[in-house]
Amino acid sequence: MGAAVILFLLILIGLGSSGTNETGWWWWTSIKAQNT
């Protein structure tokens, strides 16, 4: 699961879109909040 999350983030960052990066960060934050 953790590896999949990291891979997904790398893909989002790789797209290079500021909008996508913001969405990726929000998604990452929400996932971490759920896992806490």
Secondary structure, DSSP 4 states (H G I P E B T S, - for coil): -HHHHHHHHHHHHHH--HHHHHHHHHHHHHHHHHH-
